[in-house]
Amino acid sequence: MIDLVSSAEPLIALAEILCEIGQADSAIPAYCKAIELNSSIPGVYTRLGELLEKVDRVDDAVKIYKQAV
């Protein structure tokens, strides 16, 4: 399903909904694909980094934060 989306905004919305319903593992790829499609959307790196920290993937979170800089 994610491969059919060509805009980052729907993926970000999907990721946020998935986080709200406790599906963090499914939200991570949606955020990553959104960044791939549009790396200049404000806040996406931060939200993904925070989510990665929440699921104890701190090394991955650090990489995301570094990409944002």
C-alpha positions as CSV (number, residue, x, y, z in Angstrom):
1,M,0.0,0.0,0.0
2,I,2.7,2.5,0.9
3,D,4.4,2.0,-2.5
4,L,1.3,3.4,-4.2
5,V,1.5,6.8,-2.5
6,S,3.5,9.4,-4.3
7,S,3.1,12.2,-1.7
8,A,4.6,12.5,1.7
9,E,1.7,14.1,3.5
10,P,-0.7,11.0,3.4
11,L,2.1,8.8,4.7
12,I,2.8,11.2,7.6
13,A,-0.9,11.2,8.4
14,L,-1.0,7.4,8.3
15,A,2.1,7.2,10.5
16,E,0.5,9.4,13.1
17,I,-2.7,7.4,13.1
18,L,-0.7,4.2,13.5
19,C,1.2,5.7,16.4
20,E,-2.1,6.7,18.1
21,I,-3.4,3.1,17.8
22,G,-0.2,1.6,19.1
23,Q,1.2,0.3,15.8
24,A,4.6,2.0,16.1
25,D,6.4,-0.7,14.1
26,S,4.1,0.0,11.2
27,A,4.5,3.7,11.5
28,I,8.2,3.7,11.1
29,P,8.3,2.6,7.5
30,A,5.6,5.1,6.7
31,Y,7.7,8.0,8.1
32,C,10.8,6.7,6.3
33,K,8.9,6.6,3.0
34,A,7.6,10.1,3.6
35,I,11.1,11.4,4.2
36,E,12.2,9.6,1.0
37,L,9.5,11.3,-1.0
38,N,10.0,14.8,0.6
39,S,12.9,15.3,2.9
40,S,12.1,19.0,3.6
41,I,8.9,18.6,5.5
42,P,9.4,20.2,8.9
43,G,9.1,17.9,12.0
44,V,9.1,14.5,10.3
45,Y,12.7,13.7,11.3
46,T,11.9,14.7,14.9
47,R,8.7,12.6,15.0
48,L,10.5,9.6,13.5
49,G,13.4,10.0,15.9
50,E,11.1,10.2,18.9
51,L,9.3,7.1,17.7
52,L,12.5,5.2,17.3
53,E,13.6,6.2,20.8
54,K,10.2,5.1,22.1
55,V,10.7,1.6,20.7
56,D,14.3,1.4,21.9
57,R,16.0,1.9,18.6
58,V,18.2,4.7,19.9
59,D,21.0,4.2,17.3
60,D,18.6,4.5,14.5
61,A,17.1,7.6,16.1
62,V,20.5,9.2,16.3
63,K,21.0,8.6,12.6
64,I,17.7,10.2,11.8
65,Y,18.5,13.3,14.0
66,K,21.8,13.6,12.2
67,Q,20.1,13.5,8.8
68,A,17.8,16.4,10.0
69,V,20.8,18.7,10.7
